[in-house]
Amino acid sequence: MRSSLDRPRDIRCCLDANISPRAAAGIDNVIHVSEVDALSRTHGSHSNADDYDIAVWCAENSYVLVTCDNDFRSRRQRTQSIQQVGVEVIIFTYELAGLANHVSTIARRIPLWEQKLKGLGYAPRVWLQARRGTLREDRPDPASVRD
């Protein structure tokens, strides 16, 4: 008999503000940051929450943060965010241009991400998603990680 610890986790993703809210529509376990009441919003679907607050909320609620934000592309920023907050992040290494591309890319990638992550517990990790290829973990150089 399997315990709940042996059961694969449900992967829940929170799309960052730089990804269209429409990309989350109709996909189970995917929300857009603008849907999170705990994070402030300006108007409509645009969130004015900063990256740190979004990362904290995702970590506290076991959501994988999905972003193509240039701030998270910096290795130093990623390492600091991961250490400080404990968030798991998927970062597109390229820009998602156009609404149709946002929607189709997210819809196509979610099942692949779920398959890759379902056997892993939620942990502070950075995953890189290139235009082509599978999701790969970005393991920081131990010398670059400071206490």
Phi and psi restraints in degrees (value plus and minus 20) as a CYANA .aco file:
   2 ARG   PHI    -108.2   -68.2
   2 ARG   PSI     118.6   158.6
   3 SER   PHI    -107.0   -67.0
   3 SER   PSI     149.9   189.9
   4 SER   PHI     -83.9   -43.9
   4 SER   PSI     -43.0    -3.0
   5 LEU   PHI     -92.3   -52.3
   5 LEU   PSI     -46.7    -6.7
   6 ASP   PHI    -103.7   -63.7
   6 ASP   PSI     -36.5     3.5
   7 ARG   PHI     -95.0   -55.0
   7 ARG   PSI     115.2   155.2
   8 PRO   PHI     -79.1   -39.1
   8 PRO   PSI     122.6   162.6
   9 ARG   PHI     -96.7   -56.7
   9 ARG   PSI     134.7   174.7
  10 ASP   PHI    -100.0   -60.0
  10 ASP   PSI     107.8   147.8
  11 ILE   PHI    -108.4   -68.4
  11 ILE   PSI     102.2   142.2
  12 ARG   PHI    -138.4   -98.4
  12 ARG   PSI     111.8   151.8
  13 CYS   PHI    -138.4   -98.4
  13 CYS   PSI     123.6   163.6
  14 CYS   PHI    -139.2   -99.2
  14 CYS   PSI      97.5   137.5
  15 LEU   PHI    -100.7   -60.7
  15 LEU   PSI     111.8   151.8
  16 ASP   PHI     -88.5   -48.5
  16 ASP   PSI     145.8   185.8
  17 ALA   PHI     -82.7   -42.7
  17 ALA   PSI     -40.6    -0.6
  18 ASN   PHI    -103.6   -63.6
  18 ASN   PSI     -16.9    23.1
  19 ILE   PHI    -133.7   -93.7
  19 ILE   PSI     118.3   158.3
  20 SER   PHI     -79.0   -39.0
  20 SER   PSI     116.7   156.7
  21 PRO   PHI     -79.5   -39.5
  21 PRO   PSI     -47.4    -7.4
  22 ARG   PHI     -85.3   -45.3
  22 ARG   PSI     -41.2    -1.2
  23 ALA   PHI     -88.1   -48.1
  23 ALA   PSI     -41.2    -1.2
  24 ALA   PHI    -109.1   -69.1
  24 ALA   PSI     -36.6     3.4
  25 ALA   PHI     -81.1   -41.1
  25 ALA   PSI     106.3   146.3
  26 GLY   PHI      58.4    98.4
  26 GLY   PSI     -14.2    25.8
  27 ILE   PHI    -127.6   -87.6
  27 ILE   PSI     101.4   141.4
  28 ASP   PHI     -79.5   -39.5
  28 ASP   PSI     122.6   162.6
  29 ASN   PHI      41.9    81.9
  29 ASN   PSI       2.7    42.7
  30 VAL   PHI    -146.6  -106.6
  30 VAL   PSI     105.7   145.7
  31 ILE   PHI    -145.7  -105.7
  31 ILE   PSI     144.2   184.2
  32 HIS   PHI    -125.2   -85.2
  32 HIS   PSI     127.2   167.2
  33 VAL   PHI     -74.9   -34.9
  33 VAL   PSI     -49.9    -9.9
  34 SER   PHI     -88.4   -48.4
  34 SER   PSI     -34.3     5.7
  35 GLU   PHI    -107.3   -67.3
  35 GLU   PSI     -25.7    14.3
  36 VAL   PHI    -112.1   -72.1
  36 VAL   PSI      90.1   130.1
  37 ASP   PHI     -81.8   -41.8
  37 ASP   PSI     -51.3   -11.3
  38 ALA   PHI     -87.9   -47.9
  38 ALA   PSI     -37.6     2.4
  39 LEU   PHI    -123.9   -83.9
  39 LEU   PSI     113.6   153.6
  40 SER   PHI     -87.3   -47.3
  40 SER   PSI     133.5   173.5
  41 ARG   PHI    -150.1  -110.1
  41 ARG   PSI     130.5   170.5
  42 THR   PHI    -101.5   -61.5
  42 THR   PSI    -101.7   -61.7
  43 HIS   PHI    -169.9  -129.9
  43 HIS   PSI     133.8   173.8
  44 GLY   PHI      41.5    81.5
  44 GLY   PSI    -150.7  -110.7
  45 SER   PHI    -123.1   -83.1
  45 SER   PSI      -5.6    34.4
  46 HIS   PHI    -119.5   -79.5
  46 HIS   PSI     100.3   140.3
  47 SER   PHI    -110.2   -70.2
  47 SER   PSI     120.0   160.0
  48 ASN   PHI    -127.5   -87.5
  48 ASN   PSI      -6.8    33.2
  49 ALA   PHI     -89.1   -49.1
  49 ALA   PSI     124.7   164.7
  50 ASP   PHI    -104.3   -64.3
  50 ASP   PSI     145.3   185.3
  51 ASP   PHI     -76.1   -36.1
  51 ASP   PSI     -60.7   -20.7
  52 TYR   PHI     -82.5   -42.5
  52 TYR   PSI     -66.7   -26.7
  53 ASP   PHI     -83.3   -43.3
  53 ASP   PSI     -59.2   -19.2
  54 ILE   PHI     -84.7   -44.7
  54 ILE   PSI     -65.1   -25.1
  55 ALA   PHI     -81.2   -41.2
  55 ALA   PSI     -62.5   -22.5
  56 VAL   PHI     -81.0   -41.0
  56 VAL   PSI     -68.5   -28.5
  57 TRP   PHI     -80.6   -40.6
  57 TRP   PSI     -64.4   -24.4
  58 CYS   PHI     -81.0   -41.0
  58 CYS   PSI     -64.8   -24.8
  59 ALA   PHI     -83.7   -43.7
  59 ALA   PSI     -64.3   -24.3
  60 GLU   PHI     -85.0   -45.0
  60 GLU   PSI     -46.4    -6.4
  61 ASN   PHI    -131.1   -91.1
  61 ASN   PSI     -10.3    29.7
  62 SER   PHI      37.1    77.1
  62 SER   PSI      21.2    61.2
  63 TYR   PHI    -120.2   -80.2
  63 TYR   PSI     119.3   159.3
  64 VAL   PHI    -101.8   -61.8
  64 VAL   PSI     102.5   142.5
  65 LEU   PHI     -99.9   -59.9
  65 LEU   PSI     104.6   144.6
  66 VAL   PHI    -130.7   -90.7
  66 VAL   PSI     103.4   143.4
  67 THR   PHI    -166.9  -126.9
  67 THR   PSI     140.5   180.5
  68 CYS   PHI    -149.5  -109.5
  68 CYS   PSI       5.0    45.0
  69 ASP   PHI     -86.5   -46.5
  69 ASP   PSI     109.6   149.6
  70 ASN   PHI     -78.6   -38.6
  70 ASN   PSI     -50.6   -10.6
  71 ASP   PHI     -80.7   -40.7
  71 ASP   PSI     -57.8   -17.8
  72 PHE   PHI    -100.3   -60.3
  72 PHE   PSI     -32.4     7.6
  73 ARG   PHI     -95.0   -55.0
  73 ARG   PSI     -40.7    -0.7
  74 SER   PHI     -94.7   -54.7
  74 SER   PSI     104.0   144.0
  75 ARG   PHI     -77.0   -37.0
  75 ARG   PSI     -59.0   -19.0
  76 ARG   PHI     -84.4   -44.4
  76 ARG   PSI     -65.2   -25.2
  77 GLN   PHI     -82.6   -42.6
  77 GLN   PSI     -63.5   -23.5
  78 ARG   PHI     -81.1   -41.1
  78 ARG   PSI     -67.1   -27.1
  79 THR   PHI     -81.9   -41.9
  79 THR   PSI     -64.2   -24.2
  80 GLN   PHI     -84.3   -44.3
  80 GLN   PSI     -64.9   -24.9
  81 SER   PHI     -82.6   -42.6
  81 SER   PSI     -63.6   -23.6
  82 ILE   PHI     -83.8   -43.8
  82 ILE   PSI     -66.6   -26.6
  83 GLN   PHI     -86.7   -46.7
  83 GLN   PSI     -63.2   -23.2
  84 GLN   PHI     -90.9   -50.9
  84 GLN   PSI     -57.0   -17.0
  85 VAL   PHI    -133.5   -93.5
  85 VAL   PSI     -49.1    -9.1
  86 GLY   PHI      62.8   102.8
  86 GLY   PSI       8.5    48.5
  87 VAL   PHI    -108.1   -68.1
  87 VAL   PSI     128.1   168.1
  88 GLU   PHI    -119.8   -79.8
  88 GLU   PSI     110.6   150.6
  89 VAL   PHI    -150.8  -110.8
  89 VAL   PSI     119.0   159.0
  90 ILE   PHI    -131.4   -91.4
  90 ILE   PSI     104.2   144.2
  91 ILE   PHI    -137.0   -97.0
  91 ILE   PSI     104.2   144.2
  92 PHE   PHI     -93.4   -53.4
  92 PHE   PSI     113.1   153.1
  93 THR   PHI    -108.7   -68.7
  93 THR   PSI     -11.4    28.6
  94 TYR   PHI    -164.4  -124.4
  94 TYR   PSI     142.8   182.8
  95 GLU   PHI     -97.0   -57.0
  95 GLU   PSI     120.6   160.6
  96 LEU   PHI    -116.4   -76.4
  96 LEU   PSI      80.4   120.4
  97 ALA   PHI    -110.1   -70.1
  97 ALA   PSI     107.0   147.0
  98 GLY   PHI      67.2   107.2
  98 GLY   PSI     123.8   163.8
  99 LEU   PHI     -77.7   -37.7
  99 LEU   PSI     -66.5   -26.5
 100 ALA   PHI     -80.0   -40.0
 100 ALA   PSI     -57.6   -17.6
 101 ASN   PHI     -87.9   -47.9
 101 ASN   PSI     -60.9   -20.9
 102 HIS   PHI     -76.7   -36.7
 102 HIS   PSI     -73.1   -33.1
 103 VAL   PHI     -83.5   -43.5
 103 VAL   PSI     -69.9   -29.9
 104 SER   PHI     -88.0   -48.0
 104 SER   PSI     -58.0   -18.0
 105 THR   PHI     -86.5   -46.5
 105 THR   PSI     -67.0   -27.0
 106 ILE   PHI     -83.7   -43.7
 106 ILE   PSI     -67.1   -27.1
 107 ALA   PHI     -79.4   -39.4
 107 ALA   PSI     -57.5   -17.5
 108 ARG   PHI     -95.3   -55.3
 108 ARG   PSI     -55.3   -15.3
 109 ARG   PHI    -103.8   -63.8
 109 ARG   PSI     -51.2   -11.2
 110 ILE   PHI     -71.8   -31.8
 110 ILE   PSI     -71.2   -31.2
 111 PRO   PHI     -80.1   -40.1
 111 PRO   PSI     -55.4   -15.4
 112 LEU   PHI     -88.2   -48.2
 112 LEU   PSI     -61.0   -21.0
 113 TRP   PHI     -85.2   -45.2
 113 TRP   PSI     -62.7   -22.7
 114 GLU   PHI     -79.2   -39.2
 114 GLU   PSI     -63.3   -23.3
 115 GLN   PHI     -82.3   -42.3
 115 GLN   PSI     -62.6   -22.6
 116 LYS   PHI     -89.3   -49.3
 116 LYS   PSI     -59.5   -19.5
 117 LEU   PHI    -115.8   -75.8
 117 LEU   PSI     -36.2     3.8
 118 LYS   PHI     -79.5   -39.5
 118 LYS   PSI     -50.6   -10.6
 119 GLY   PHI    -105.9   -65.9
 119 GLY   PSI     -23.9    16.1
 120 LEU   PHI    -124.7   -84.7
 120 LEU   PSI     120.8   160.8
 121 GLY   PHI     -92.8   -52.8
 121 GLY   PSI     138.3   178.3
 122 TYR   PHI     -83.9   -43.9
 122 TYR   PSI     109.8   149.8
 123 ALA   PHI    -174.3  -134.3
 123 ALA   PSI     137.9   177.9
 124 PRO   PHI     -88.5   -48.5
 124 PRO   PSI      82.4   122.4
 125 ARG   PHI    -163.7  -123.7
 125 ARG   PSI     136.9   176.9
 126 VAL   PHI    -138.4   -98.4
 126 VAL   PSI     108.5   148.5
 127 TRP   PHI    -133.1   -93.1
 127 TRP   PSI     117.9   157.9
 128 LEU   PHI    -128.8   -88.8
 128 LEU   PSI     111.0   151.0
 129 GLN   PHI    -135.2   -95.2
 129 GLN   PSI      87.3   127.3
 130 ALA   PHI    -103.0   -63.0
 130 ALA   PSI     147.7   187.7
 131 ARG   PHI     -77.4   -37.4
 131 ARG   PSI     -63.2   -23.2
 132 ARG   PHI    -138.9   -98.9
 132 ARG   PSI     129.6   169.6
 133 GLY   PHI      83.4   123.4
 133 GLY   PSI     155.9   195.9
 134 THR   PHI    -109.9   -69.9
 134 THR   PSI     149.1   189.1
 135 LEU   PHI     -87.3   -47.3
 135 LEU   PSI     111.6   151.6
 136 ARG   PHI    -150.4  -110.4
 136 ARG   PSI     125.2   165.2
 137 GLU   PHI     -97.5   -57.5
 137 GLU   PSI     116.0   156.0
 138 ASP   PHI    -117.0   -77.0
 138 ASP   PSI      86.5   126.5
 139 ARG   PHI    -117.5   -77.5
 139 ARG   PSI      96.0   136.0
 140 PRO   PHI     -86.7   -46.7
 140 PRO   PSI     130.4   170.4
 141 ASP   PHI     -83.7   -43.7
 141 ASP   PSI     103.3   143.3
 142 PRO   PHI     -74.2   -34.2
 142 PRO   PSI     -50.1   -10.1
 143 ALA   PHI     -89.4   -49.4
 143 ALA   PSI     -42.9    -2.9
 144 SER   PHI    -107.6   -67.6
 144 SER   PSI     -30.2     9.8
 145 VAL   PHI    -112.8   -72.8
 145 VAL   PSI     100.3   140.3
 146 ARG   PHI    -129.2   -89.2
 146 ARG   PSI     130.3   170.3
